[in-house]
Every structure is written in structure tokens, then in C-alpha cells.
Amino acid sequence: MAHVVFLRAANVGGKNVFRPAQLATSLAHLGTVNIGAAGTFVVREKASAAAIRRELVKRLPFECQMAIRPAREILDLVRRDPFVGVRFSRDLRGWVAVLGGKPKAVPTLPLGFPKTGTWSVRLERVDGAFAIGLWQRRPSGFVFPSNVVEDALGVPATTRWWETFGRIAAVIESS
């Protein structure tokens, strides 16, 4: 079964010398495809999540958390299209946070942040291993959805923009 790997806080720049394309090449025996620069990979060959994790830990020059999800979960989410009817723009984007565990609690949703005034991040729903929401540009600065999700749900999370999930699905379906 194919899997999708989401590295958390891999930090493409800065202190970690992390080259996702090089990592994918070193995992070619697993049919690994790199998606973007944030540490997202489709592993197309049959391997358990535990085996994939071991292979990644051996090759990463730093410690980081990761979420590994079966590819069918990603395809199911994309097919359900949680953003149907939403018009995205450079000022309004959809995001999905992959949860690193079962939420400790789920607050009443939707939950906007900041709590007063115009929201920048809105957590719309939790769907299995995914938290789903919207991001809106605000002149007062950038709020990253992972911070909101982690505070609200009490578990680690790593976030990707919705268009990344479309690219992941396309790679899975082409396999």
C-alpha cells in the first residue's frame, strides 16, 4: 500500500541542510516522489509505515516529527473536497493539518484566530487524522495554521496548503 509522509518543521532553509529531492532520490527503492519543498513525500511501493519511518530516520540529518498516512486517506479527502464552493485567492487559502495523534479535545467549531476581530486562521472541522480550515491574509502579520491546530487540539500537527493535497493525489493516481 502506498503512503504519504509529512515531515513536521523540517525547515528547508536555516540550520538544517535539508534537500527533499535528494532524500527522495535516496529512497528510490521505495518509489518515493518528493512533493514541494516542505518535506512531503509519496511512497509508492508496498512498505509499512514503520518501515518507511525507519528509512527516513536513517537518512535525515536532524530529528523531526513525521506523520505517515495511507495514500487512500489522502485520495478520500481530496475526493470529498472539503472546500467545495469556496473561491480561493491569494488572500484566502485552504489548508489541511495532518495530526500527529488523536486530539485531546475538540472545541466547538469553527474556531477563528484571533478570537476577536477579523480571523486570520479558521479551524473548520476535524476529519479523522486531518484538521481542515481556511487562512485569510491580514495586514497585522502571518498566523500559521499549525499553531492554531496544536493549541486547539493538543496534538502536534503539520500543515500543507490544499493545492498540495491536489498534487499529492495526482501523484498517487498516476502510480
MOCOR-V310778 format. One record per backbone hydrogen bond with DSSP energy under -1.0 kcal/mol. NH is the residue of the N-H (numbers start at 1). CO is the residue of the C=O. E is the energy in kcal/mol with one decimal. If there is no record, write none. Layout:
nh=(NH/NH)
co=(CO/CO)
e=(E/E)
//
This chain:
nh=(3/4/5/6/7/8/18/23/24/25/26/28/30/31/32/33/35/41/42/43/44/45/52/53/54/55/56/57/58/59/60/67/69/71/73/75/76/77/78/79/80/84/86/89/93/95/96/97/98/99/100/104/111/113/120/121/122/123/124/125/127/130/131/132/133/134/135/136/137/141/149/150/151/152/153/154/158/160/162/164/166/167/168/169/170/171/172/173/174/175)
co=(43/69/41/67/39/65/16/19/20/21/22/25/27/28/27/42/40/5/33/3/31/30/48/49/50/51/52/53/54/55/56/6/4/2/70/71/72/73/74/75/76/81/83/92/135/133/160/131/158/129/156/153/123/121/113/113/134/111/132/132/130/127/97/125/95/122/93/120/91/138/145/146/147/148/149/150/98/96/94/161/162/163/164/165/166/167/168/169/170/172)
e=(-2.2/-3.0/-3.0/-2.8/-3.3/-3.1/-1.5/-2.2/-2.6/-2.0/-2.1/-1.6/-2.2/-2.3/-1.0/-2.7/-3.1/-2.3/-2.5/-3.0/-1.4/-2.5/-2.3/-2.6/-2.3/-2.2/-2.3/-2.8/-2.0/-1.0/-2.2/-2.4/-2.6/-2.4/-1.3/-2.4/-2.6/-2.1/-2.6/-2.6/-1.9/-1.7/-2.6/-2.5/-2.5/-2.3/-2.6/-3.2/-3.0/-3.1/-3.3/-2.4/-2.2/-2.5/-3.4/-2.3/-3.0/-2.9/-2.2/-1.8/-3.3/-1.4/-2.6/-3.0/-2.1/-2.2/-2.9/-3.4/-2.2/-1.4/-2.7/-2.9/-2.1/-2.6/-3.0/-1.9/-1.8/-2.4/-2.5/-1.3/-1.4/-1.8/-2.6/-2.5/-2.1/-1.9/-2.4/-2.8/-1.4/-1.2)
//
